[in-house]
Each structure stands twice: as structure tokens, then as C-alpha cells.
Amino acid sequence: MSETVLAVDLGGTNLRTAGVGADGTISVRVQERTPESKSSADVVAVVSRSIGECLLEMPVKPEAVALAVPGTIGANSGIVNRAPNIPGLDGFDLEHAVSEACGLPVIIENDANAAAVGESWLGSSKGAATSIMVTLGTGVGGGIIIDGKLVRGLDGTAGEIGHVCVEPNGPVCGCGSHGCVEQYSSASAVVRMARDAIEKNPSLERSGLEAEGSKWVFDAAVAGEPWAKRIFEVQGYYLGIVLAGLVNTLNPEVVVIGGGAAAAWDEFYPVLEDQVLKRTYAEASARARIVPAALGDNAGILGAAHLGFKRVRSKTDVAV
């Protein structure tokens, strides 16, 4: 066997592809932008091109492609049921399409589930039997591991933390609901709230927001701008409410927060922690450590690869 899997982490904004060894060593890595069209054809084309670039640099042919996707995946079907941030994939058999395009077996998994497995394997939740992973990126994703096994649910929709409603009459979400935590705690939400703040205060400069997105808002918060600091307080407030419910419900050992928008940890965490402590049973909150992810943007890649190795070799779902 080649002892290598090609892992692809497809996000709402970026696509990352890497060759990963059985011990988690990354041998080659490429990154591209996710197609703005969000169409299935364009996504397959970019994924295939990324795979091809990696294959040119890999000394051995990988055993499989492990593909992490920001959406719900039908149980044992390879079909993306819903992908709110890449709607062109809704109902699309992405597993089959990518396999045909690259000529390799493909395993598909929800991206936050993959990140949860990655952090459990080599990151912040290593050694914990029960953990929760929250990813803050274009959207908000979630992955849950109980007794060492990934929880997918009967229809593959378990762990959709980003679509827990926190404001019934809040902004419309890509999933079709209103007021999901994704609309308050994702990078996209930070940008939307910043636009709202600028409209209320025309003296604020808008060009930086359009050029840099949520990073510009973060830089403004670090610089002490009250309007920007307030946005991250809102982010932490609503995420804290959701995490408090999960801590009470699942009694985890650790909650890991990752994704690009988690870089604003120092801005949102104090409010998040306050909400968790106010809203949880003392025993549950005392046990649950809330920590930043250790693997950065490699969490999804490593988790997908780990699941890829396991499934290719066992042909069954296994503990992580």
C-alpha cells in the first residue's frame, strides 16, 4: 500500500488539498479559491485540478481521495444533501463525480466532522472520548464525537451546530431558517454586522471591509474601535448560548473552536465564557474545557485523511 491519502478540504471560500501519510505527515499542499459561481460543475473542475497538481508532486499514487465538504452528506450515499454556502452542490453526487474525474476512489465527509476527527487524532481533543468541534469560517460547522465515535445521525445531519436558532426573527440563513447562530458567529456574519455598523455611521471607512473582510473588522477591534469590539462581543454571546446548551446536553470533556474566524479568540472568548458559565450546570462546565484548535487550517485535511485510511482499509465506519 502507498500509505498516503489525498485529502481535500472544500470550504465556502477556499479549497485546500494535501497528500497525507498514515502518521499525519503532510507531503504536499496546494490551495485555491472556491469557485464564486458555487456550481457543481465548477467545484468538480477546481477539485480535480487541485488533485492533479498534488499528484504531479507525489512520489506514489494515493490509496484514495478523502473529501471534506461544508454540507450534510447522505448516509452511505456520497450525495451532498444540503450545502448552504455552496448551494450548487445540493442533491449532487459529489463523491461519484470527483471519483470519475480523478480516477481514484473517493470518500466524502462533512467538513466540521473531519475537523473534529483531526483534532481528536492529533490536536486539542486528543485523548478525549467525548468532544465537540466548532468551526468558524464562512459558516459555522460542528462535529460531535461520543465515546470515540463520530456522531452523524441517521440522515447525516447530526452536528449541524451552525443552524441552531438563537433569534427566531433574526436574519435569513442559507439553510432557509432565521436567526441561526451562523448568522452571528461566522466570518460572513462579522462582515454583515460591520456593513450594518458602517451604514449607521457613514464616517467609518468602508474600503477596508470590502478588500479584507472579517480580518479588517478584527484589526479594528484590536485597535480598540468600539463598534468593531461590539461585533465580536455579539459573536461570542450567541456562540456561548449554543455551547452552553451543548455542554448541558452532551457533558463533553472538551470543546474545540477552530476555523479562520477563531483567530479573533481574544475578542469573542470572554463573552462566550461568561455565557457558558451562566447557562450550564456547574459540574458540566467545570469538566468541559473550551480551547482553541491546535491544527489550524490543517484540521479538516488531517481528519479527512484519517477517516480515508480507516474506511479504505476496513470498509466500515470505525472509531476515530
C-alpha positions, 0 to 999 in steps of 0.5 A: 500500500502507498500509505498516503491519502489525498485529502481535500478540504472544500470550504465556502471560500477556499479549497485546500488539498494535501497528500497525507501519510498514515502518521499525519505527515503532510507531503504536499499542499496546494490551495485555491479559491472556491469557485464564486459561481458555487456550481457543481460543475465548477467545484468538480473542475477546481477539485480535480485540478487541485488533485492533479497538481498534488499528484504531479508532486507525489512520489506514489499514487494515493490509496484514495481521495478523502473529501471534506465538504461544508454540507450534510452528506447522505448516509452511505450515499456520497450525495451532498444533501444540503450545502448552504454556502455552496448551494450548487452542490445540493442533491449532487453526487459529489463523491461519484463525480470527483471519483470519475474525474480523478480516477481514484476512489473517493470518500466524502465527509462533512467538513466540521466532522473531519475537523473534529476527527483531526483534532481528536487524532492529533490536536486539542481533543486528543485523548478525549472520548467525548468532544465537540468541534466548532468551526468558524469560517464562512459558516459555522460547522460542528462535529460531535464525537461520543465515546470515540465515535463520530456522531452523524445521525441517521440522515447525516445531519447530526452536528449541524451546530451552525443552524441552531436558532438563537433569534427566531426573527433574526436574519435569513440563513442559507439553510432557509431558517432565521436567526441561526447562530451562523448568522452571528458567529461566522466570518460572513456574519462579522462582515454583515454586522460591520456593513450594518455598523458602517451604514449607521455611521457613514464616517467609518471607512468602508474600503477596508471591509470590502478588500479584507473582510472579517480580518479588517473588522478584527484589526479594528477591534484590536485597535480598540474601535468600539463598534468593531469590539461590539461585533465580536462581543455579539459573536461570542454571546450567541456562540456561548448560548449554543455551547452552553446548551451543548455542554448541558446536553452532551457533558463533553470533556472538551470543546474545540473552536477552530476555523479562520474566524477563531483567530479573533479568540481574544475578542469573542472568548470572554463573552462566550465564557461568561455565557457558558458559565451562566447557562450550564450546570456547574459540574458540566462546565467545570469538566468541559474545557473550551480551547482553541484548535491546535491544527489550524487550517490543517484540521479538516485535511488531517481528519479527512485523511484519517477517516480515508485510511480507516474506511479504505482499509476496513470498509466500515465506519470505525472509531476515530 
